[in-house]
Amino acid sequence: MNTHWLNFHIPYACQHSGACCASGWPIPVERDRVIPIRTLSGREDDSWLLSVGEAPADVAGTLAVRANGECTFFRIPTSGSRPTSSALPAVAGCAVHPVRPSSCSHFPYVCLVDPRGVHVTLSHYCPTAAALLFEDPGPIAIVEGPSPVAGFAIPEGLDARESLPPLESPNRLMTWEAFSDWERAEVGKEPTHSSLADAAALFEYARVAVPAPWAWASVPTDLERHWAALVAPAWASLAGVVQRYRAAKVFASWSAHDEDGVAAVLRVAAIADAVLRVETVRQCVTAGRVLDADLLKQAIRQSDLLIVHYADARVLSSGTTP
């Protein structure tokens, strides 16, 4: 089965930043990984494995997490020192990396599988993935590449191989070929930004789509004033990055298989654009300086943390009130 990528994502390779290892997420552990993890870690007990209620039959539990959100097997090299700020170390490691759970192997890949093949986009919460948006490979293109996860001909993701093609309109299905043509045309388009007021409304929609007990900070105060002073002076110079971010929301989108078809894809892309603009203001205000590449990268990471990992994807694509 062919695997399709956006050309700027093709160079992705884990750089062990530790972002996923220190996020406090509950990572399911397959039953067939328990003994290999126990053996490799040298743990004499299973305090690293937390039981969960109503787990799938093949899940033994979740990895224990330290009070600071780090996975129990996350480690900082002895040659380095634990950072005193919220910044992650340049290099981090996993004590059981060769036998890590499948969820760890699949991050930051977001995969859609359909009759055309495997389609791969990335969560840019991963700093390595976010950095790829700043590398300009030329025109955005969909290209063939390797399977994202070694040992998985078909990676985990949305399996739409038995589904009909997406809807072009409420009463009209596309063909798979037409959908591919639509994707190729759409990923090359520049974002059409809404007004800041509309962006704030879309951001609020995404924010309230975060299910309890999780929550997300509201829109910063004086959004338009801060945008004009801190973001607008540099926004145009970073337009290519923003365009590649949009392309990553259009391509391999699970929303294509919701009730509204490609309209749902464009809806989620518009929400992501709005969230990015609001989070860019937040980063600039917090840092107290005009937008630069580093601040935009952090805004992109926070945007995908909200859009990809926290908000209910079904709510975002449906357009209904959460």
C-alpha positions as CSV (number, residue, x, y, z in Angstrom):
1,M,0.0,0.0,0.0
2,N,1.4,3.4,-1.0
3,T,2.1,6.0,1.6
4,H,1.6,9.7,0.9
5,W,3.1,12.7,2.7
6,L,3.3,16.4,2.3
7,N,6.8,17.1,0.9
8,F,7.9,19.3,3.8
9,H,7.1,16.5,6.3
10,I,9.1,13.8,4.5
11,P,12.4,14.6,6.4
12,Y,10.8,14.0,9.8
13,A,12.8,11.8,12.2
14,C,12.5,11.8,16.0
15,Q,15.1,14.0,17.6
16,H,14.2,12.8,21.2
17,S,13.1,16.3,22.4
18,G,11.0,14.7,25.0
19,A,7.9,16.7,24.4
20,C,5.6,13.7,24.1
21,C,7.3,12.0,27.0
22,A,6.7,14.9,29.4
23,S,3.1,15.9,28.5
24,G,1.3,13.9,31.2
25,W,-0.7,11.9,28.7
26,P,-2.0,8.4,29.7
27,I,-0.2,6.0,27.4
28,P,-1.9,2.6,27.0
29,V,0.4,-0.4,27.3
30,E,-0.4,-3.5,25.2
31,R,-0.4,-6.8,27.1
32,D,2.4,-8.2,24.9
33,R,4.6,-5.2,25.9
34,V,4.4,-5.8,29.7
35,I,7.1,-8.5,30.0
36,P,9.6,-6.8,27.5
37,I,9.2,-3.5,29.4
38,R,9.6,-5.1,32.8
39,T,12.7,-7.0,31.6
40,L,14.4,-4.0,29.9
41,S,13.6,-1.6,32.7
42,G,14.8,-3.9,35.4
43,R,11.8,-3.0,37.6
44,E,11.1,-5.7,40.2
45,D,7.5,-4.6,40.5
46,D,4.8,-3.2,38.2
47,S,4.5,0.2,39.9
48,W,5.2,1.7,36.4
49,L,1.9,0.2,35.2
50,L,-1.4,1.7,36.2
51,S,-4.6,-0.2,36.0
52,V,-7.5,1.4,34.1
53,G,-11.2,0.6,34.2
54,E,-13.0,-0.7,31.2
55,A,-9.8,-0.9,29.1
56,P,-9.8,-2.8,25.8
57,A,-8.9,-6.5,26.2
58,D,-5.4,-6.0,24.7
59,V,-4.5,-3.1,27.1
60,A,-2.9,-4.0,30.4
61,G,-2.9,-0.5,31.7
62,T,-1.2,2.9,31.3
63,L,2.3,4.1,32.0
64,A,2.8,5.8,35.3
65,V,3.4,9.5,35.2
66,R,5.5,11.6,37.6
67,A,4.0,14.6,39.4
68,N,5.6,16.9,36.8
69,G,4.0,15.1,33.9
70,E,7.0,13.0,32.8
71,C,6.5,9.4,31.9
72,T,8.1,7.2,34.5
73,F,10.6,5.9,31.9
74,F,11.6,9.4,30.7
75,R,15.2,10.3,31.5
76,I,17.5,13.2,31.1
77,P,21.1,12.2,30.0
78,T,23.5,12.3,32.9
79,S,25.7,14.7,30.9
80,G,23.0,17.3,31.0
81,S,21.1,18.9,33.8
82,R,17.4,19.2,34.4
83,P,16.2,22.6,33.1
84,T,15.1,25.1,35.6
85,S,12.5,26.6,33.3
86,S,9.6,25.1,31.3
87,A,12.0,24.5,28.3
88,L,12.6,20.9,27.4
89,P,16.2,19.6,27.3
90,A,17.8,19.4,23.9
91,V,18.1,15.6,24.1
92,A,16.0,13.3,26.1
93,G,15.7,9.5,26.3
94,C,13.3,6.6,27.0
95,A,14.6,3.8,29.2
96,V,12.5,1.3,27.3
97,H,12.5,2.8,23.9
98,P,13.1,-0.5,21.9
99,V,9.9,-2.0,23.5
100,R,7.9,1.2,24.0
101,P,4.1,1.1,23.6
102,S,2.6,1.4,20.2
103,S,1.1,4.9,21.0
104,C,4.7,6.1,21.6
105,S,5.8,4.8,18.2
106,H,3.0,6.5,16.4
107,F,3.5,10.0,17.8
108,P,3.4,12.5,16.1
109,Y,1.9,10.8,13.1
110,V,-1.7,11.3,12.2
111,C,-2.7,8.8,9.6
112,L,-5.7,8.3,7.3
113,V,-6.0,5.0,5.5
114,D,-8.4,4.7,2.5
115,P,-8.5,2.8,-0.8
116,R,-5.9,5.2,-2.2
117,G,-3.3,4.3,0.4
118,V,-1.9,5.6,3.7
119,H,-1.9,9.4,4.1
120,V,0.3,10.9,6.8
121,T,0.3,14.3,8.5
122,L,2.0,15.3,11.7
123,S,1.1,16.9,15.1
124,H,3.2,20.0,15.3
125,Y,3.0,19.8,19.1
126,C,6.2,17.8,18.5
127,P,8.9,20.5,18.2
128,T,10.8,18.5,15.5
129,A,7.6,18.4,13.4
130,A,7.0,22.1,14.0
131,A,10.5,23.0,12.8
132,L,9.8,21.3,9.5
133,L,7.2,24.1,8.7
134,F,10.1,26.6,8.7
135,E,12.0,24.6,6.0
136,D,11.0,25.7,2.5
137,P,11.1,22.8,0.1
138,G,9.5,24.9,-2.7
139,P,5.9,24.5,-3.8
140,I,3.8,22.4,-1.5
141,A,3.2,18.9,-2.9
142,I,1.8,15.5,-2.0
143,V,4.5,12.9,-2.5
144,E,5.1,9.2,-1.9
145,G,7.3,8.2,1.0
146,P,8.0,5.4,3.5
147,S,5.7,3.9,6.0
148,P,5.8,6.2,9.1
149,V,6.2,3.5,11.7
150,A,8.6,0.6,11.3
151,G,6.9,-2.7,11.4
152,F,3.5,-1.3,10.5
153,A,2.6,-1.6,6.9
154,I,-0.7,0.0,7.9
155,P,-0.2,2.3,10.9
156,E,-2.8,3.2,13.5
157,G,-5.2,5.9,12.4
158,L,-8.6,6.3,10.8
159,D,-9.3,3.3,8.6
160,A,-11.6,4.4,5.9
161,R,-10.9,1.6,3.4
162,E,-14.5,0.4,3.5
163,S,-15.9,4.0,3.4
164,L,-17.4,5.8,0.5
165,P,-15.5,8.8,-0.8
166,P,-16.0,12.2,0.9
167,L,-19.0,14.4,0.1
168,E,-18.3,17.3,-2.3
169,S,-21.7,18.8,-1.5
170,P,-24.6,17.7,0.7
171,N,-26.0,15.5,-2.1
172,R,-23.0,14.6,-4.1
173,L,-20.2,12.2,-3.4
174,M,-16.7,12.7,-4.9
175,T,-14.8,9.9,-6.6
176,W,-11.5,9.0,-4.9
177,E,-9.6,10.4,-7.9
178,A,-11.6,13.7,-7.6
179,F,-10.8,13.8,-3.9
180,S,-7.1,13.4,-4.6
181,D,-7.3,16.2,-7.2
182,W,-9.1,18.4,-4.6
183,E,-6.4,17.7,-2.0
184,R,-3.6,18.5,-4.4
185,A,-5.2,21.8,-5.3
186,E,-6.2,22.8,-1.8
187,V,-2.8,22.2,-0.1
188,G,-1.2,24.8,-2.3
189,K,-3.6,27.6,-1.4
190,E,-2.8,30.4,0.9
191,P,-4.9,30.9,4.0
192,T,-7.8,33.3,3.7
193,H,-7.8,35.0,7.1
194,S,-11.0,36.0,8.8
195,S,-11.2,39.2,10.8
196,L,-9.7,39.1,14.2
197,A,-13.2,39.2,15.8
198,D,-14.1,36.1,13.8
199,A,-10.8,34.4,14.6
200,A,-11.5,35.0,18.3
201,A,-15.0,33.5,17.9
202,L,-13.5,30.4,16.2
203,F,-10.9,30.1,18.9
204,E,-13.5,30.2,21.5
205,Y,-15.4,27.4,19.7
206,A,-12.2,25.3,19.8
207,R,-11.6,26.2,23.4
208,V,-15.0,25.1,24.7
209,A,-14.7,21.9,22.6
210,V,-12.1,20.7,25.2
211,P,-13.8,18.1,27.4
212,A,-13.6,18.3,31.2
213,P,-11.5,18.0,33.2
214,W,-9.2,19.6,30.7
215,A,-9.4,23.3,30.0
216,W,-7.8,26.0,27.8
217,A,-7.0,29.6,28.4
218,S,-9.4,32.2,26.9
219,V,-8.6,34.8,24.2
220,P,-6.0,37.3,25.4
221,T,-7.3,40.7,26.2
222,D,-6.8,43.6,23.7
223,L,-6.4,41.1,20.9
224,E,-6.5,43.6,18.1
225,R,-4.1,46.1,19.8
226,H,-1.5,43.4,20.5
227,W,-1.9,42.0,17.0
228,A,-1.2,45.4,15.5
229,A,1.8,46.1,17.7
230,L,3.4,42.7,18.1
231,V,2.3,40.3,15.3
232,A,1.4,42.4,12.2
233,P,5.0,43.8,11.7
234,A,6.4,40.3,11.1
235,W,3.4,38.2,10.0
236,A,3.8,38.6,6.2
237,S,7.5,37.5,6.4
238,L,6.3,34.2,7.9
239,A,3.5,33.6,5.5
240,G,5.1,30.5,4.0
241,V,5.1,28.8,7.5
242,V,1.5,29.6,8.0
243,Q,0.6,28.3,4.5
244,R,2.4,25.0,5.2
245,Y,0.6,24.7,8.6
246,R,-2.8,25.1,6.8
247,A,-1.8,22.4,4.2
248,A,-1.1,20.0,7.1
249,K,-4.6,20.6,8.3
250,V,-6.2,20.0,4.9
251,F,-4.2,16.9,3.9
252,A,-4.9,13.5,5.5
253,S,-7.8,15.0,7.4
254,W,-10.1,12.7,9.3
255,S,-12.8,15.3,8.9
256,A,-13.2,14.4,5.2
257,H,-15.2,11.4,6.4
258,D,-17.6,13.3,8.6
259,E,-21.1,14.2,7.4
260,D,-20.1,17.4,5.6
261,G,-17.2,15.9,3.7
262,V,-14.7,18.4,2.3
263,A,-16.6,21.3,3.9
264,A,-15.7,19.8,7.3
265,V,-12.0,19.7,6.3
266,L,-12.1,23.4,5.4
267,R,-14.0,24.2,8.6
268,V,-11.3,22.6,10.7
269,A,-8.6,24.3,8.7
270,A,-10.2,27.7,9.3
271,I,-10.5,26.9,13.1
272,A,-6.8,25.9,13.1
273,D,-5.9,29.2,11.4
274,A,-7.9,31.2,13.9
275,V,-6.3,29.3,16.9
276,L,-2.9,29.9,15.5
277,R,-3.5,33.7,15.2
278,V,-4.7,33.9,18.8
279,E,-1.9,31.7,20.2
280,T,0.6,33.8,18.3
281,V,-0.7,36.9,20.1
282,R,-0.5,35.1,23.4
283,Q,3.2,34.1,22.8
284,C,4.2,37.6,21.8
285,V,2.4,39.2,24.8
286,T,4.0,36.6,27.2
287,A,7.5,37.2,25.7
288,G,7.0,40.9,25.5
289,R,8.4,41.2,22.0
290,V,7.5,41.3,18.3
291,L,6.8,38.1,16.5
292,D,9.8,36.0,15.3
293,A,10.3,32.5,14.1
294,D,10.7,31.0,17.6
295,L,7.5,32.6,18.9
296,L,5.6,31.4,15.9
297,K,6.9,27.9,16.4
298,Q,5.7,27.9,20.0
299,A,2.3,29.2,18.9
300,I,2.1,26.4,16.3
301,R,2.9,23.8,19.0
302,Q,0.3,25.2,21.3
303,S,-2.3,25.4,18.5
304,D,-1.8,21.7,17.7
305,L,-1.9,20.8,21.4
306,L,-5.4,22.3,21.4
307,I,-6.6,21.3,18.0
308,V,-5.1,17.8,17.7
309,H,-4.8,16.6,21.3
310,Y,-7.3,18.4,23.6
311,A,-10.4,19.5,21.6
312,D,-13.0,17.0,20.7
313,A,-12.4,16.4,16.9
314,R,-16.0,15.5,16.3
315,V,-17.1,18.8,17.6
316,L,-14.6,20.8,15.6
317,S,-15.6,19.1,12.3
318,S,-19.3,19.1,12.9
319,G,-19.7,22.9,13.4
320,T,-22.3,22.2,16.1
321,T,-22.3,23.9,19.5
322,P,-20.2,21.9,22.0
